[in-house]
Amino acid sequence: MEGNPHQEGSHYRRYYVCGRGARMPVLFDAGQPFNLESVSDFRVFGSRLGFVVRDQGIQSGASVSVGWVKLPRGPVKQATIWATEDLPEEQELEAHLPKVPAEALEYAIAGDGTVAIAGEARVAASDTTSEWEVCDLRVGHHSLSPPRALFRTTSASGAPLLKTIAVDGSRVSWRSASGGAMSVAR
């Protein structure tokens, strides 16, 4: 735990991984003061450990990020897939905050580090209608790229079954709720 012990809410966690054969742990998520953060959904794809970070500001703002750390010593690549400043969208200071549906999500990581995500969320908090999106995050120099939408729908029958998301060197694939196999070039 880091932060000022005399200031309420300033404590935060740092997350490390220590791969087999590594002498020192690798910091893969530094955390932030005045935020409630959880790191979860750990999964291994080849030599990469994937994870999801859900971050809620104590006063305002929230985000969901997906990333991976290459074992045993890094590097770490991560990108935000959903964010809000808890303001009406037209008043948000950051233009074009990513809005990949992320109430429920699954991800897969290709051999080259590209991440494919299938996400689901309600269209509006008071609405029962859901939306689904499949996107990819490509590997950049210092992080993963912003999400690039490959498929979107509000049709329950065309919705991707989240757990079926897969990615390889050239395609992102999944099964739809109607049972059909879907695939998009990445």
Buried (B, 14 or more C-beta within 10 A) or exposed (E): EEBEEEEEEBBBBEBEBEBEEEEEBBBBBEBBEBBEBEBEBEBEBEBBBBBBBBBBBEEEBBBBBBBBBBBBBBBBBBBBBBBBBEEEEEEBEEEEBBBBBBEEBBBBBBEEBBBBBBBBBEEEEEEEEBBBBBBBBBBEEEBBBBBEEBBEBEEEEBBBBBEBBBBBEEBBBBBBBEEEEBBBEB
